[in-house]
Amino acid sequence: MRRKTGVTVLTLWVAILMLVLSGCASVSESSGGSAGGTSSASDSNNATASTGGVKKIIVGTGTGFPNVCFIDENGKLTGYDVELVREIDKRLPDVEFEFKTMEFSNLLLSLETNKIDFVAHQMETNPEREQKYLFNKVPYSIFLNRVTVAKDNNTIKGLDDLVGKKVLTGATSNAAYLLNEYNKTHNNGIDVVYTSGAANDTVQQIVSGRVDATITTDFANRFNTDADGNVALKTVGEPLNQSNVFFVFRKDEQPLSDEIDKAITEIKADGTLKKLSEQWLGDDFTQTLEEAKVAK
């Protein structure tokens, strides 16, 4: 009996040792130490850490935004925002970026609770967001918002034509802010309808006539497709405003924001930002209206 118990105890210690070694290997693989790695949403709430004099910065992003932040056919996290962050990482020797992927709806909450250090997910500013968060100063994407309708709709040609019409938009989007500001001076003439933000839902509601229009950009409209994969909507009229895209930080992260702005300025000046935009977004979406006019 004693011999049997001894074997059992020895077996138990071997099993425990194997579990400890296995756990160490798992931590090493997930932390990676490279900008291309990803962390799980269950990591420590204290996102920033120092490793050998280099500060590790946790970058929050998603996996379901085509061309921007997504998982490719090889299982790799990539896209415009992701590759731009990796390019910035190369130019900042005192920091090391690591990605943490999650649902879009969880990004800002994760920023507030220190699970990540900044958000890279094509975020635009608006007064409400600016009260709570810090945005860097140099935009890395610049889009022009337009009225968007069904392809066969030839009656709506601009914002004023939306009076008396139903316009679909996300509740916290810049488009919603624009429409509500318009309504303040136009007797609430536009019926603003809020959606979850799914592209297919937008297409179905506009094509079926349940709503008349939405507000979006030429780039985003590429994803407003029908069941056959064809673009089902069109943008009309003059640009309503210019949407600048930034990274989002906590209010106490001004030094990090400034470092990233310096890197973006360099990346834009040497043409790398334009190349990334053309590669991933299909066109140069890095110029302001004024810059575009000068270029012409």
N, C-alpha and C positions, 0 to 999 in steps of 0.2 A: 504493500500500500504506500509506504514512504517513497519507494522508487517511482511509482506511478505519479505521485504528487509532485515529485521533483521534476519529472519530465513536463508535467502540465505547467508548472511555474516557469520553467525555461522557455517553453513554447509561447507563453503569454508575454514574456519579456522580449522575445524575438519579434512578436507581432507588434508590440508597442514601438520598438525601435524602427521597424519598417514604416509604421504610420508617421513617426516623427520625420524620418528622412523624406518620405513622400510629400509631407506638408511643406518642407523647406523647398523642395523642387518646384512645387506649385506656386509658391510666393515669388520665386525667382523668375518664373516664366511670365507671370502676370504683371510684375513691376517692370520688367524688361529693361528700362533705362534708356529707351530710344523714343523719339517722337512718334514713331509708327505704332507703338504699343497701345493697348487699350486697357482700362481698368474697369472693374465692375462697380455698380452703383452702391455696393455694400462696403466700399473702402472707408477708411477713417474720415471723420468729418473735417479734420484739419488737412485741407488739400495740399497746401504748400509745404514742401520739405526740402532739406538741404542734404546733398550727397557729395562729399568730397569738395566742398567749396562751391559747387554748382547748385543753384536753387531749382528744384523740380516744381513745375507749374502744371496743374491739372486743367485740361481744356475740355469743356463740355460740348458735345455735339450729338447729332443724331445719325441714323442709319437708313432713313427712308426718303431722303430728298434727292431725287435723280439729278445727277451732274454736280451736286453741291456737297452732300455728305451721304454716302451710301456704301453698301458692301458689294464689291464686284464679283464676277463669276469665279474668281479664285479665292473668295472669302476675305479679301483685303478691304479695309476701310480706306476710302479714297474720295475724290471729288474736289471741286474748286476750293471750298473753304479748308478742307483737310490739307491739300497740297500747299496752299498758301501758308498755313500755320507751320508746316514742315519747312518751307522756305524761310520763314521768319526765324525759326529755331536755328537754322544754319548760321544766321547772321547775328545771333545773340549768344556769345560764348559763356556768359555768366548764368544762363538759365537753360533748362531742359524741359521740353514739353511732353506731356503724356496725355493721351486722349481717354476720356471716360464717356462712353456712349449711353444714351438713354432716350426715352420718349421726349418729344419736343415740349410737351406740356410740363415736364419736370425740370427743365433746364434752369429757369429763373429761380425756382424754389431751391434747387441744389446750389445755386450761386449764393443765395441769401443765407443758407445754412452751412456754408464753407466746405461743401463737398467738392466743389470745383472752384477754380480761380477766375476763369472767364468763359464766355459763351461764344462759340463760332458756329453760327447757324443762320446767316443772312438776316440779321436783326436790324430793324429800322428804329429810328428814334420817334418819339412823340412826347408831348408834355407830361403825360402820366408816367411813362417809363423814366423820363429824365429826372423826375422827382425822387425816384427810388434808386436808380442805378447810374453808374458812370459809363459813358461811351468814349472810346478813343476819338481823336479829332480828324484823322485822315480816313475818308471812306475807301473801302476796297472794292465796292460795287456801287454803281450808280444807275438807277432805273427810272424810267419816265412812266407815270401812271396815266392811263387813258380809260375812257368809258369802253366797256366790252359787251357786245351783244351777239345774238345768233347770226350766223353767216348770211341768212336771207332777210335780215332786218335792215331795211333802208330808210326807216323813218327816224331813228335815233342817231344823231350825228354829233352830239356833244352833251355837256353837263346840263344845260338849260332844257334840253329835250327830255330829261328824266323827271321833270315836275309832273306829278300825277302818276308816276310809274313806280313799280316795285323794284328795288335794287338790292341784290344779295351781297353780303359781305361778312367777314369775321367780326365778332363783337369787339375785339381789342386791336383790330388792324388800323393802319394809317388811313385806309380807304374809309373806314367807319368814321374816323375823326374828321376827314375831309367832308364827307356827306353831312354829318351833323353840324359842322360849321356852316356849310351852305344853307342848311335848313334854318339856322338862326336868323338869317337875313332874307329868307324866302318863304316865310309863313309855313314852315314845315312841309314844303311842297313835295318832297321826295319821301316815299314810303320805304324806309330802310328795314330790310329783313335780314336777320342774322343766321348764319350757318355754322356748322362745325369746321368748315374749311376744306372739306374733301373736294378735290377737283371734279370727280365724276358726279357728285351731288350738284355742284354748280352747273355743269353742262346739262344734266337732266332737267333741272328746274328752269333753266333759260330756254332750252330747246322745246320743252313741253309747254312753255308759256305761263308757268306758275309765277315766275318773276320775269322782268323785262331785261335786266342788265346786271352787270357787276363792274367793279373797278379793278383793273389789273395792269400788268406791264406786258410788253411784247414778248419778253422772255418767259414769264410765267404762263402766258396764254398758250405756249407750245404744249403744255401738259393738259389743256382743256380739250381732251379727245373723246370721240365717240367709241362705240363698241368695236369698230373696225380699226381704231388707232388713228383716225384722221382728226385734225384740229377742227373742232365744231363751232368755235366762236371767232369773232374778229374784233380788233380794237379800232375805234373810230375817233375822229376829232383831234384837236390839239392836245398836247400833254397838259394834264391838270396840275401836276407838280412833279418835283424831282425827289425821288426816294434814295437817300444815301444809306448805305449799309455799313455797319460798324461791328466791332466786337463789344461785348457788354461785360462790365466789371462791377465789383462792389465799390462803394464810394471811397473807401480807404486805399484803393489800388492805383492812385495816380502815377507813382513811379513806374509801375509795370506798364500802364497804358502809354506813358511817354516813350518808353523803350520800344514798344511795338510800333508806335507812330513813326519813330525814326527809321525803323526797319522797313515799314511800308513805303515811306517816302523814297528810300533807296531802291526798293524793288520796283516801284513805279517809274523812277527816273531812268533805270537801266533797261526798261522794256519788259522785264520779267512778268509784271502784273498783267500787262496786255496779253502776253503769250498764254498765261494761265487762263485768263478769261476766254480767249478765243478757243483754247483747247477744250475747256470743260463747259463753257456756257454758249459756245458757238458764235460769239461775236465779241467785240471790244466794249464791255460794259464798265469801263473804268474812267470815262471822261465826263466831266460836268457839261452842262449845256454851253457854257462859255468856252470851254476847251474844244468842244466839238465844232463850234462856229469858227474858231481860229484855225482849226485843222482843215476846214473846208476852204 
